[in-house]
């Protein structure tokens, strides 16, 4: 190889690596301290959050600074919640039901199947996914049709105490908590992807997926893992993590609910 | 006037009935160690709700206080209650029962033991995941005669004990924690016991 070729190759390499986009690193910007609230589930509104305080059996609406706007009491262990069309959906672990909040009123949803300790719910249009904890499955509702995604086990496509679910594009993302991973299914229940199984997670309790990222709360290891949409690990967030249970990305900000820390960490 | 009297009697009757109902029930309070994961802690609450006659079941994840009421004509003993909590995969520290007739029964206080200077330290690998595992493993290790102290590290999975090696051996400790449901390199948990552990405690088994 002559000198001019070497120079040419070197120039191309420099050009290539300087043009490659740097991976965004999420950095902590603020902490929203919550008084007397152990946040488990979280959903973003335009002006703040809905928080499920499962220890105290409350659903709390607060502004972006953590100031309480209203409290809906008397749930039986409200878990990972969802908002669709300004209605909040709340899985009640203690009563095996999904409750919809409409103008402050609780409406119990009629389902064509029974649940055993629902730990998470997501609603998107006419679709609903419910993380059915003790049944080791996702109860999936597509229009008027119901189906089961997953069954108890540790293999691909099997679930072990799922705690959170999100419907995104044409896929169902599942926090497969005690298999310590996330699994991605199509609407027919076929597994497409297994993410994070090699990351040594200990209780993958919550997740949030966007076009670019998948965020997963690693509860017992006090960290949140950030993956790209092909499952490559981009970042491990550990600062001020104290038993994180839920995570959401909204308006360019990342919000992490610390169950034991009684706060929400805000990153940008 | 008749209406007012009727309402007064009705309210009085309801109040007396409620008090009578309370008087027919015993109050149970168990302190449970290691609760940290709400998904599993609420499971204990849920499991006990299935018992016929049980009411007012509540668990406080932060303090570990687990309470319920039960008909006083079907009294449960301190030991039986602790055993039920144990069987559910949780580690009871203390039990207190306030009977409907006013008497109080308590489990024995567990004294903190200080290892003597000539105690021998030993370490062994014990599979587990969380704080509930820690409580169970430590309790099992301390149940071995001659073991003074025990600590289990969740990150390294190493159990460290201080013991009188003229009475206790590392292998006795291994067998005791395996009996409680946790694999060691020399003693394995019975599969039936392992499967009864709460979900968050189902560690990856040692092959």
Interface residues (C-beta under 8 A of the other chain):
Chain A: X38 X40 X54 X55 X77 X93 X94 X117 X119 X133 X134 X160 X161 X163 X177 X178 X202 X203 X205 X219 X220 X243 X245 X259 X260
Chain B: X36 X37 X38 X39 X42 X43 X45 X46 X49 X60 X61 X62 X129 X130 X154 X199 X200 X202
